C-alpha cells in the first residue's frame, strides 16, 4: 500500500442528492416511516448483481477480463465472463465498464 496512488472515484455528474427529494407532506412521511430500512435493503439484496474484474489480466495485450452474475435468492439467473472489448487505463475504469455492461 505504500506505493498506491490515489484515484478519484466520484459518482457521475448527473447523480445528485438533495434535501428537496425528502418527503415533505405528512402522507409521504407516513408512507416512508412504514418502510423498514432493513427490510428494504434485504429486498434489494435478494436480487443481486455481482461484478468482478481482472485488470490487465491477459498478459499478451494487457486486456482486462470482466464478469458478472445476477442472482435471485440463491439461484443464478444470468452470468457472463469474457475479455473486455476496450483497453482500460485503471482498475476503476475496468469496474465502471463492467458495471455498465452488466446493467445493459
Secondary structure as GFF3:
##gff-version 3
##sequence-region A 1 104
A	DSSP	three_ten_helix	19	21	.	.	.	ID=ss1
A	DSSP	alpha_helix	26	33	.	.	.	ID=ss2
A	DSSP	alpha_helix	37	46	.	.	.	ID=ss3
A	DSSP	beta_strand	47	58	.	.	.	ID=ss4
A	DSSP	beta_strand	63	72	.	.	.	ID=ss5
A	DSSP	beta_strand	75	83	.	.	.	ID=ss6
A	DSSP	alpha_helix	91	103	.	.	.	ID=ss7
###
